[in-house]
Amino acid sequence: MLEMDWDIEKGWTSPEIHPYENLSLDPSCKVFHYAIEIFEGMKAYRGVDNRIRLFRPELNMERMRRGAIRSALPDFDGTELLRCIKELVRLDQDWIPHAKGTSLYIRPTMIGTEKSLSVRHSNSAKLFVITGPVGAYFNTFHPISLLADAQFVRATEGGVGAYKMGCNYAPTVKVSEEAEKECCEQVLWLNGPDHRVSEAGAMNVFMHWKNEKGEEELITPSLHSGVILPGVTRQSILDLAHEMGNLKVTEGDFNMSQVLRASKEKRVRVMSY
């Protein structure tokens, strides 16, 4: 694992890579009481040529830095952290599976470690990175079912839905369990009185449809409201779709009434998550 500490007076310590071990933290650390914490999710893949690759990791670093600032945690050099992560992956490369659809999951995390119960920024922090082999997110590549229930809300405008913070995930666990009871794999989160589509439980949402003007369009909810996590895969799909140029590409709002009406009129080509 990779580990480094920060202090408001001394700044960052030199990063260290050492064997995986438990962390020793005081029970009054702010992370335990006020969820002063951010994290990222990345993967290292083994190609058919046996080379190890990361997928656009600089976007993860940019997103993590934005989360640090929003959480009043210390800023860091994303380029330097990525260099350290690459070295950690190099050392852990034997853990990267060879099977198709598998990868090495990489979890960078930063927590507020100041020993204080005061509700204010943390004067100290710890940044660590752990890894582990994983399989595909879903066991088979098949259509999934989502629970869309407007009584459940993941994030609100002006909040922190656009940041990868633990406080965004804890409240969704119970709702995910409700989705499982309805034989749904994920939750489709809706926002506002008009039930605008935002994102699914672990992924962004795209719809390929023939819109009300009769145009072939790929649409994904806009980020302007601040309730949607800007996914790396989302940005990559948008980049590729713009480059292909064979259909209209839109980042904009659409609601469940529009989706249901378009589905009834057989104008929805595919909903992807």
C-alpha positions, -999 to +999 in steps of 0.1 A: +000+000+000+010+036-005+008+061+024+016+097+032+005+122+058-001+159+058+001+185+086-010+221+083+024+233+095+047+208+079+029+199+047+031+165+031+055+138+042+074+117+016+053+089+002+060+054+013+051+021-002+050-007+023+032-040+030-006-039+035-013-032+072-039-018+096-041+019+102-038+032+138-060+062+144-072+081+174-110+076+181-115+113+179-102+117+144-126+139+124-131+113+097-150+091+122-174+118+133-179+142+104-171+121+073-142+143+062-131+119+035-128+115-002-118+086-024-113+075-060-119+043-079-094+033-107-083+001-124-052-014-139-058-038-168-036-066-182-038-065-220-036-094-244+001-084-249+006-088-211+012-050-207-004-032-178-024-001-185-044+025-166-075+041-182-072+079-182-060+081-146-053+118-149-091+124-148-093+105-115-066+127-101-083+159-112-116+147-097-099+138-064-083+172-062-117+189-067-131+166-039-102+175-016-109+212-020-147+208-014-140+188+017-115+213+031-088+187+028-053+195+016-046+199-021-019+177-037+001+172-068-020+149-090+009+142-113+032+131-084+004+110-068-002+093-101+036+086-104+035+069-070+004+049-079+021+036-111+050+024-089+026+007-065+009-010-095+042-021-108+050-037-075+015-053-073+013-064-109+014-101-101-020-096-085-035-084-118-056-113-132-051-127-167-088-136-173-110-114-195-130-088-177-107-087-146-085-060-133-066-046-103-088-022-085-070+009-071-086+028-042-069+062-034-084+076-002-078+108+019-091+112+054-091+140+080-070+127+109-070+156+134-078+145+169-106+169+176-144+169+178-147+205+166-167+209+134-141+226+113-114+217+088-089+190+097-054+202+105-040+169+095-048+142+069-037+109+056-036+098+020-033+061+012-038+038-017-047+001-016-052-023-044-069-057-050-078-080-079-115-078-090-137-094-116-163-077-138-188-055-121-216-077-134-211-114-138-225-115-173-230-089-200-268-086-200-295-060-196-300-049-160-330-036-142-331-003-123-354+009-095-366+044-102-385+057-072-388+095-067-392+092-030-355+084-027-330+112-034-292+107-037-281+144-040-295+179-041-284+210-059-258+229-039-247+197-022-218+174-029-232+149-053-206+158-079-178+146-056-166+112-047-172+113-009-182+085+014-210+106+027-227+103-007-227+065-005-238+055+030-274+068+025-278+048-007-271+014+008-305+009+022-321+020-010-300-004-029-313-032-006-348-021-015-339-023-052-327-059-047-360-068-031-376-057-064-351-078-084-333-047-096-295-046-098-292-008-093-311+024-085-319+051-110-318+083-091-343+110-099-343+147-090-369+174-087-407+175-089-404+166-126-383+135-118-353+144-139-329+115-146-296+119-129-274+088-126-275+051-116-261+037-084-226+031-097-226+046-131-237+075-153-267+072-177-269+075-215-299+072-237-298+067-275-332+078-288-351+096-316-359+128-298-391+149-301-377+166-332-371+133-349-333+135-345-311+105-336-295+116-304-272+104-277-281+122-245-267+121-210-278+143-180-259+175-177-235+182-149-247+218-143-269+210-114-240+195-093-259+164-084-241+140-107-206+125-104-186+133-135-175+098-145-144+090-164-163+065-186-190+092-192-164+117-204-148+090-226-181+081-243-188+118-249-153+123-264-157+093-287-193+101-297-183+137-307-153+123-327-175+098-345-200+125-355-227+102-367-254+114-343-264+144-322-246+143-288-262+162-259-255+169-223-290+180-211-319+173-187-346+148-195-371+133-171-389+100-166-421+112-184-400+117-216-383+084-212-416+065-207-433+084-236-404+077-259-404+040-249-441+037-255-436+053-290-407+030-296-382+059-300-357+046-274-329+027-291-310+018-259-305+030-223-270+024-212-254+027-178 
